[in-house]
């Protein structure tokens, strides 16, 4: 993707996720993310999520969003899992 696609993808992701962490989710070991960039991990789930956004629209991609967020959390990023 070009830089404009990355920015657009990030904005879609941020809009879909919001900034709040769901209180029912376990705490994240953020030390795992030290030295990592959120754009450079979980590339497989990111691709699937982005392709879903393009082909179906954000509202139809809840499972893909949640899968990507679970992956990001497993890498130490403090993101919401629930796509609601």
MONOR-V264282 format. One line per field, one symbol per residue. ss: DSSP state (H for helix, E for strand, L for the rest). psi: psi as a letter, one per 20 degrees, with the letter a starting at -180 (. if undefined). A space follows every 10 residues. Layout:
ss->???
psi->???
//
This chain:
ss->LLHHHHHHHH HHHHHHHLLL LLLLLLLLLH HHHLLLLHHH LLHHHHHHHH HHHHHHLHHH LHHHHHHHHH HHHHLLLLLL LLLL
psi->qrhhhggggg ggggghhaiq ppiiqqqpni hhipiqphij rlhghggggg hggghiqhhj kgghgggghg gghhjjpnqp gpj.
//
